[in-house]
Amino acid sequence: MSEKVSNTDETKSKTSEREYDIFKDSPVRYIGFSNEIGEALRKVIPLKYVAFSYVIEIIYFFSDALHKGHKAYNDPNAPDNLHLHVLKKSSHTI
């Protein structure tokens, strides 16, 4: 039984060590699905609103990628090839 407790404690510590990501750990993440809502409502709303839902989703996407790239650029543990490191971290959102 003590093993279960230690495994639970280990899981909790790994979760608490993870850095908070506003684009994945908050309700902001649902903005990334705005184009899906626009497509679902395509038959009942004007097309300009469907297009606007894509604009919102694209802004969310680039904001997330820029945020990850900025964090990677300022990472003190980054490898020698900083530009490749930033590119990898930024493209991870794709």
C-alpha positions as CSV (number, residue, x, y, z in Angstrom):
1,M,0.0,0.0,0.0
2,S,2.9,2.4,0.6
3,E,3.9,2.0,-3.0
4,K,0.6,3.4,-4.2
5,V,1.1,6.4,-1.9
6,S,4.6,7.0,-3.2
7,N,3.4,6.7,-6.8
8,T,0.6,9.2,-6.2
9,D,3.1,11.6,-4.5
10,E,5.5,11.3,-7.4
11,T,2.7,12.0,-9.9
12,K,1.6,15.1,-7.9
13,S,5.2,16.4,-7.8
14,K,5.6,16.0,-11.5
15,T,2.4,17.8,-12.1
16,S,3.2,20.6,-9.8
17,E,6.7,21.0,-11.3
18,R,5.3,21.6,-14.8
19,E,5.2,25.2,-15.8
20,Y,1.8,26.9,-16.2
21,D,1.0,27.4,-19.9
22,I,-1.8,29.9,-20.5
23,F,-2.4,28.6,-24.0
24,K,-2.9,25.0,-22.8
25,D,-3.9,25.2,-19.1
26,S,-6.5,27.9,-19.1
27,P,-9.8,28.5,-20.8
28,V,-7.9,30.5,-23.4
29,R,-7.1,27.2,-25.2
30,Y,-10.7,27.0,-26.4
31,I,-10.1,30.1,-28.6
32,G,-8.1,27.7,-30.8
33,F,-11.4,26.0,-31.6
34,S,-13.2,29.1,-32.8
35,N,-12.9,28.1,-36.4
36,E,-14.7,24.8,-35.6
37,I,-17.6,26.8,-34.2
38,G,-17.7,29.0,-37.2
39,E,-17.8,26.0,-39.5
40,A,-20.5,24.4,-37.5
41,L,-22.6,27.5,-37.8
42,R,-21.8,28.2,-41.5
43,K,-25.3,27.5,-42.6
44,V,-27.0,29.9,-40.2
45,I,-24.6,32.8,-39.9
46,P,-23.1,35.1,-42.5
47,L,-19.9,34.0,-44.1
48,K,-18.0,37.0,-42.8
49,Y,-18.4,35.6,-39.3
50,V,-17.1,32.2,-40.4
51,A,-14.0,34.0,-41.9
52,F,-13.6,36.0,-38.7
53,S,-13.6,32.8,-36.7
54,Y,-10.6,31.7,-38.7
55,V,-8.9,35.0,-38.1
56,I,-9.3,34.5,-34.3
57,E,-7.9,30.9,-34.5
58,I,-4.9,32.1,-36.6
59,I,-4.1,34.8,-34.1
60,Y,-4.3,32.3,-31.3
61,F,-2.0,29.9,-33.2
62,F,0.7,32.5,-33.9
63,S,0.5,33.9,-30.3
64,D,1.1,30.4,-28.9
65,A,4.0,29.8,-31.3
66,L,5.6,33.2,-30.5
67,H,5.1,32.6,-26.8
68,K,6.9,29.2,-27.0
69,G,9.7,30.7,-29.2
70,H,10.2,33.6,-26.8
71,K,10.4,31.2,-23.8
72,A,12.9,29.0,-25.8
73,Y,15.0,32.1,-26.7
74,N,15.3,33.1,-23.1
75,D,15.9,29.6,-21.8
76,P,19.2,29.6,-19.8
77,N,19.6,25.9,-20.5
78,A,19.4,26.2,-24.3
79,P,21.9,24.3,-26.4
80,D,24.6,26.1,-28.4
81,N,22.5,26.3,-31.6
82,L,19.9,28.8,-30.2
83,H,18.1,29.4,-33.4
84,L,17.4,25.7,-34.0
85,H,16.3,25.4,-30.4
86,V,13.8,28.3,-30.9
87,L,12.6,26.9,-34.2
88,K,11.9,23.4,-32.6
89,K,10.1,24.8,-29.7
90,S,8.0,27.2,-31.8
91,S,7.1,24.6,-34.3
92,H,6.0,22.2,-31.6
93,T,2.7,24.0,-31.4
94,I,1.9,23.0,-35.0
